[in-house]
Amino acid sequence: MDIIVNGKPHKTNEKCTISQLLADLGMHATHIAVEVNMTVVSRSQHSQFVLSQHDRVEIIQAVGGG
């Protein structure tokens, strides 16, 4: 299925959850925020939230600094 991740086309399996997508991208859920179609999805929902065809996913990673 085709989705958009951070503005770029991405192919993923049907019934892919946010947790599966993050694993496929080599990312850990720690210190990130995920938005799907302009709605923030809480970390507790990542393993249950199933993505749909043409969803727009934004993954924002927190970076420490000073």
C-alpha positions in Angstrom: 0.0 0.0 0.0 1.2 3.5 -0.7 1.5 6.1 2.1 3.5 9.4 2.5 6.1 9.5 5.2 7.6 12.9 6.0 6.6 14.2 2.6 8.0 11.2 0.6 6.2 8.3 -1.0 6.6 5.0 0.9 5.3 1.5 0.2 4.3 -0.7 3.2 2.3 -3.8 3.8 -1.5 -3.8 4.2 -2.6 -3.6 7.8 0.7 -2.0 8.8 0.6 -0.4 12.3 2.6 2.7 13.3 4.9 0.4 15.4 5.6 -1.8 12.3 6.3 1.3 10.2 8.8 2.6 12.8 10.5 -0.8 12.9 10.7 -0.9 9.1 12.3 2.5 9.1 14.7 1.5 11.9 13.3 4.0 14.3 12.4 3.5 18.0 9.3 5.0 19.6 11.3 6.8 22.2 11.6 10.6 21.8 9.4 10.8 18.7 6.0 12.1 17.9 3.8 10.6 15.1 1.1 12.4 13.3 -1.3 10.7 10.8 -3.4 13.0 8.6 -2.7 16.0 10.8 -3.7 14.2 14.0 -1.1 13.2 16.7 -1.3 9.5 17.6 -0.2 8.8 21.2 2.6 6.3 21.8 0.2 4.0 23.6 -1.8 3.6 20.3 1.2 3.0 18.0 0.8 -0.8 18.1 -3.0 -0.7 17.4 -3.2 2.2 14.9 -3.5 0.6 11.4 -2.5 2.8 8.6 -4.6 3.2 5.5 -3.9 3.7 1.8 -2.7 7.3 1.1 -2.3 8.2 4.8 0.1 11.1 5.4 2.5 10.3 8.2 4.8 12.8 9.8 7.5 11.5 12.2 9.2 14.1 14.4 12.2 13.1 16.4 13.2 15.1 19.5 16.8 16.2 19.6 18.4 17.4 22.8 20.5 20.5 22.7 21.4 23.5 24.6 
